[in-house]
Amino acid sequence: MSNNFFLQACRVCGYQFDNFYPWGENGKVPSFSYCPCCFTEFGFDDLNIEIIKKRRSEWISGGYLWYEPQKKPINWEPEVQLKNISSEFI
């Protein structure tokens, strides 16, 4: 997978965006928008690996709840989505 693939995914839950970069195309400028899946605020809830791991753990233990359930894909599998996260944020 290209690095661009990972730049378009939420660092917490791995939600993959089509035409949006949560941290900009260079991966360094946060958008301060929210993930429709886990409600992570990009630039606040994913600033460092400790926060990311805590948010991911809370999301998983909370039952993988969707913030915007209307955007949840049919036949969605959270374990598959989590594979979209770049290894530097695992």
C-alpha contacts under 8 A as a table, 3 or more apart, distances in Angstrom:
res1	aa1	res2	aa2	distance
1	M	5	F	6.42
1	M	6	F	7.97
2	S	5	F	5.38
2	S	6	F	7.21
3	N	6	F	5.31
3	N	7	L	6.34
4	N	7	L	4.90
4	N	8	Q	6.42
4	N	25	E	7.53
5	F	8	Q	5.50
5	F	9	A	6.95
5	F	16	Q	7.98
5	F	84	N	7.87
6	F	9	A	5.24
6	F	84	N	6.38
6	F	85	I	6.22
6	F	86	S	5.49
7	L	21	Y	6.02
7	L	22	P	7.30
7	L	23	W	7.05
7	L	24	G	7.66
7	L	25	E	6.85
7	L	26	N	7.81
7	L	27	G	6.00
8	Q	16	Q	5.85
8	Q	17	F	5.31
8	Q	18	D	7.19
8	Q	19	N	7.73
8	Q	20	F	6.16
8	Q	21	Y	4.69
8	Q	22	P	6.43
9	A	14	G	5.11
9	A	15	Y	5.26
9	A	16	Q	4.36
9	A	17	F	6.01
9	A	21	Y	7.49
9	A	22	P	7.31
9	A	84	N	6.35
9	A	85	I	6.45
10	C	13	C	5.68
10	C	14	G	4.63
10	C	15	Y	5.16
10	C	16	Q	6.69
10	C	22	P	6.94
10	C	35	C	6.81
10	C	40	T	7.89
10	C	85	I	6.96
11	R	14	G	5.87
11	R	46	D	6.68
11	R	52	I	6.94
11	R	85	I	5.72
11	R	86	S	7.30
11	R	89	F	6.20
12	V	38	C	7.57
12	V	40	T	7.14
12	V	46	D	7.03
12	V	52	I	5.54
12	V	53	K	7.20
12	V	55	R	6.57
12	V	56	R	5.19
12	V	85	I	7.42
12	V	89	F	7.78
13	C	37	C	7.45
13	C	38	C	6.38
13	C	56	R	6.31
13	C	59	W	7.92
13	C	81	Q	7.00
13	C	82	L	5.59
13	C	85	I	7.23
14	G	81	Q	5.29
14	G	82	L	4.76
14	G	83	K	6.69
14	G	84	N	4.75
14	G	85	I	4.85
15	Y	35	C	7.51
15	Y	37	C	6.61
15	Y	81	Q	6.15
15	Y	82	L	7.60
15	Y	84	N	7.16
16	Q	81	Q	7.70
16	Q	84	N	6.96
17	F	20	F	5.60
17	F	21	Y	7.23
20	F	24	G	7.92
21	Y	24	G	4.77
21	Y	25	E	5.80
21	Y	27	G	7.68
21	Y	31	S	7.89
22	P	27	G	7.86
22	P	30	P	6.04
22	P	31	S	5.54
22	P	32	F	7.76
22	P	33	S	7.33
22	P	42	F	6.01
23	W	26	N	7.26
23	W	27	G	4.67
23	W	28	K	5.55
23	W	29	V	4.87
23	W	30	P	4.05
23	W	31	S	5.84
23	W	42	F	6.87
23	W	43	G	7.41
24	G	27	G	5.12
24	G	28	K	6.24
24	G	29	V	5.13
24	G	30	P	6.25
24	G	31	S	6.95
25	E	28	K	7.87
26	N	29	V	7.27
27	G	30	P	7.72
29	V	43	G	7.91
30	P	42	F	5.66
30	P	43	G	4.74
31	S	42	F	5.97
31	S	43	G	6.73
32	F	41	E	5.61
32	F	42	F	4.70
32	F	43	G	5.38
32	F	44	F	7.08
33	S	41	E	5.58
33	S	42	F	5.77
34	Y	39	F	5.38
34	Y	40	T	5.39
34	Y	41	E	4.46
34	Y	42	F	6.20
35	C	38	C	5.78
35	C	39	F	4.71
35	C	40	T	5.21
35	C	41	E	6.60
35	C	42	F	7.57
35	C	67	Y	7.82
36	P	39	F	5.78
36	P	66	W	6.85
36	P	67	Y	5.41
36	P	68	E	5.04
36	P	69	P	7.87
36	P	71	K	7.06
37	C	65	L	7.28
37	C	66	W	4.53
37	C	67	Y	5.23
37	C	68	E	6.21
37	C	69	P	7.48
37	C	71	K	7.79
37	C	72	K	7.34
38	C	59	W	6.46
38	C	64	Y	7.45
38	C	65	L	6.83
38	C	66	W	5.82
38	C	67	Y	5.91
39	F	66	W	7.76
39	F	67	Y	5.66
40	T	44	F	7.89
40	T	45	D	5.54
40	T	46	D	7.16
40	T	55	R	7.78
41	E	44	F	5.50
41	E	45	D	5.25
41	E	46	D	7.22
42	F	45	D	6.15
42	F	46	D	6.00
42	F	47	L	7.89
43	G	46	D	5.90
43	G	47	L	5.73
44	F	47	L	5.71
45	D	51	I	6.40
45	D	52	I	6.76
45	D	55	R	7.27
46	D	49	I	7.30
46	D	51	I	5.98
46	D	52	I	5.03
47	L	51	I	6.73
47	L	52	I	7.29
48	N	51	I	5.57
48	N	52	I	6.21
49	I	52	I	4.94
49	I	53	K	6.01
49	I	89	F	5.97
49	I	90	I	7.69
50	E	53	K	5.28
50	E	54	K	6.23
51	I	54	K	5.10
51	I	55	R	6.08
52	I	55	R	5.19
52	I	56	R	6.05
52	I	89	F	7.18
53	K	56	R	5.08
53	K	57	S	6.04
53	K	89	F	7.97
53	K	90	I	7.28
54	K	57	S	5.15
54	K	58	E	6.21
55	R	58	E	5.13
55	R	59	W	6.12
56	R	59	W	5.06
56	R	60	I	6.11
57	S	60	I	5.17
57	S	61	S	5.98
58	E	61	S	5.18
58	E	62	G	5.86
59	W	62	G	5.10
59	W	63	G	6.62
59	W	64	Y	5.39
59	W	65	L	6.90
60	I	63	G	5.36
60	I	64	Y	4.98
61	S	64	Y	7.25
62	G	65	L	6.58
64	Y	78	P	7.15
66	W	69	P	5.05
66	W	72	K	7.10
68	E	71	K	5.78
68	E	72	K	7.27
69	P	72	K	5.15
72	K	76	W	6.89
73	P	76	W	5.23
77	E	80	V	5.44
77	E	81	Q	6.42
78	P	81	Q	4.96
78	P	82	L	6.10
79	E	82	L	5.20
79	E	83	K	6.85
80	V	83	K	5.46
80	V	84	N	7.58
81	Q	84	N	5.61
82	L	85	I	5.86
83	K	86	S	7.93
85	I	89	F	6.63
85	I	90	I	7.01
86	S	89	F	5.74
86	S	90	I	7.03
87	S	90	I	5.26
